Amino acid sequence: MLNENLGKLIENYDNRYRLVTDIAKCARKVSQKAEDDGEILIEKPVSIAINKLASEKNL
């Protein structure tokens, strides 16, 4: 299932490679923080990262 925020992010990034690397970096941080806190994630880290980046870009 395609995340609706992903489509909005693609429109605002001029370079898709940069978008993918930003999402991957953010997802790693989300995953590491959850592991350090002993938290179990219901949603996948990539989905959380996409939503987080979209909210930071005010989409």
C-alpha positions as a printed Julia matrix, in Angstrom:
59×3 Matrix{Float64}:
  0.0    0.0    0.0
  1.4    3.36  -1.04
  1.68   5.92   1.71
 -0.14   9.12   0.68
  2.6   11.25   2.23
  5.17   9.59  -0.02
  3.54  11.08  -3.11
  3.63  14.52  -1.54
  7.29  14.1   -0.57
  8.25  13.03  -4.11
  6.75  16.24  -5.46
  8.77  18.37  -3.02
 12.14  16.65  -3.46
 14.06  17.47  -6.61
 16.19  14.35  -6.22
 14.58  10.97  -5.48
 17.88   9.49  -4.32
 18.07  12.18  -1.63
 14.5   11.39  -0.59
 15.28   7.67  -0.23
 18.43   8.33   1.8
 16.6   10.79   4.08
 13.83   8.26   4.68
 16.35   5.47   5.36
 18.33   7.59   7.84
 15.18   8.62   9.67
 13.89   5.02   9.74
 17.18   3.81  11.25
 16.91   6.46  13.98
 13.3    5.48  14.71
 14.23   1.8   14.85
 17.26   2.38  17.07
 15.31   4.6   19.48
 12.57   1.98  19.78
 15.14  -0.73  20.42
 16.94   1.35  23.05
 13.66   2.13  24.82
 12.45  -1.48  24.61
  9.43  -0.33  22.64
  7.61  -2.61  20.21
  6.66  -0.82  17.01
  3.25  -1.57  15.54
  3.98   0.41  12.38
  7.09  -0.18  10.27
  9.98   2.26  10.8
  9.92   3.31   7.14
  6.25   4.31   7.37
  6.94   6.25  10.54
  9.88   7.97   8.85
  7.8    8.96   5.8
  5.09  10.45   8.01
  7.68  12.23  10.14
  9.44  13.77   7.14
  6.1   14.83   5.65
  5.09  16.54   8.89
  8.46  18.3    9.09
  8.02  19.58   5.52
  4.47  20.73   6.45
  2.76  18.79   3.67
